[in-house]
Amino acid sequence: MDKVKLVIESDRFIEVNNPFGEKSTDYICKNTFIFEKGKIYGIICEHGAGGESIARLLSNTTPLKGEKVFVDDVEVGASTIEKLGWYLGRVLYSRGLIKRELSFRQALEMAIKEHHYYEKIDDIVKEFHLTPSRLDYSLSQNCEWERWRISIAIGYTNNKKIYCFPWMNTMEFYDCLYNSSVFRFFKKLTKEGAIIILPTSRKENVDKLVDHIVRIRNPRFEHYVSESPYFREYFK
């Protein structure tokens, strides 16, 4: 995989339930985004302007509807996106009729069995600086900082190539990247050809961290109250 292209062919609303427990609505508009392997991208936009949806569409967290994904110029479907993409902080469930939230230990054991990247969980714990005593907790039970390290470890153990963070405001972004120290693994991931996508509220959050800045120009978020006829009439 050398590059991934996301083509949004029509505007639409996407319902979001993010890892912070917040429910909201994201609005996407016609656009094309290209991401190259081994690069980190800062996606800059307001809350609800489409940054969250890029992360969700490229990790199959939200199904494609009026959008297309191309890997090395070949259009791919949900199964390929699921194989390549990873949404950081996602809750994992068991397979089968009755779904139960997996502990991190269970998720890592499944990944080891399927991909054989590691022989034992202790190797993953050491490499990603995990707390052994918290491996039997599920994502929703784990502390905010630990969950990001464990989530990135699960993605790596599952051989993911596109690491998509949820949209974060400045406070969330700082807490996530600094307090959890997940940025320490970015060089390892990009050296192995991974793409990292960081949607956030302002450019300053990703300065000196990313290779490319992508600003989303969403017409729905370019209105000015002071330019409206009603405003001018009222304040003339």
Buried (B, 14 or more C-beta within 10 A) or exposed (E): BEBBBBBBEEBBEBEBEBBBEEEEEBBBBEBEBEBBBBBBBBBBBBBBBBBBBBBBBBBBBBEBEEBBBBBEEEEBEEEBBEBBBBBBBBBBEEEEEEEEBBBBBBBBBBBBEEEEEBEEBEEBBEBBBBBEEBBEBBBEEBEBBBBBBBBBBBBBBBBBBBBBBBBBBEEBBEBBBEEBEBBEBBEEBBEEEBBBBBBBBBEEBBEEBBEEEBEBEBEBBEEEEEEEEEEEEEEE
